[in-house]
C-alpha cells in the first residue's frame, strides 16, 4: 500500500495485492474519525480472496489507531502474520 493522500478527515491508499493465485490493484480509504475502511473496485483476477481483504482491513485499522500520534504511514511494503513458532506468511 502507498499513501496517496492523508489529512484529518481520511487517508487514501493505492493497494497492490498478490498471492500465487492472482494479483489485484485498487484503492482504499480510511475515515480518520471512526476508522471505517472502504475498499474501491479491483482490477486484476476478479476479486481478491476474503481472507486477504480481512488482512488488508486489519492493517488499515492498525494505521488508523496510530495516525493521531504517528501520522498516516507513507507505505506498507509487506504484511506478515506470525504463527505460533513460525515467522511464515499467509501471503506467500
Residue pairs with C-beta under 8 A, 6 or more apart in sequence:
1 13
1 14
1 15
1 16
1 28
1 56
1 59
1 60
1 75
1 76
2 13
2 14
2 74
2 75
3 11
3 12
3 13
3 72
3 73
3 74
3 75
4 12
4 13
4 14
4 27
5 11
5 12
6 12
6 67
6 71
6 72
7 32
8 32
9 31
9 32
9 33
10 29
10 30
10 31
10 32
11 29
11 30
11 32
11 63
11 64
11 67
11 72
12 27
12 28
12 29
13 27
13 28
13 29
13 30
13 60
13 76
14 25
14 27
15 24
15 25
15 26
15 27
15 28
15 39
15 56
16 23
16 24
16 25
17 23
17 24
17 25
17 48
17 52
17 56
18 24
18 91
19 48
19 49
19 52
19 91
21 45
21 49
22 44
22 45
22 46
22 48
23 44
23 45
24 42
24 43
24 44
24 45
24 47
24 48
25 42
25 43
25 44
26 39
26 40
26 41
26 42
26 43
27 39
27 40
28 37
28 38
28 39
28 40
28 56
28 60
29 37
29 38
29 40
30 36
30 37
30 38
30 60
30 61
30 63
30 64
31 37
31 38
31 64
32 64
32 67
35 61
35 64
35 65
37 57
37 60
37 61
37 64
39 53
39 56
39 57
42 48
48 56
51 90
52 91
55 79
55 81
55 90
55 91
59 76
59 79
63 72
63 73
63 76
66 73
78 89
78 91
79 91
80 87
80 88
80 89
80 91
81 89
81 90
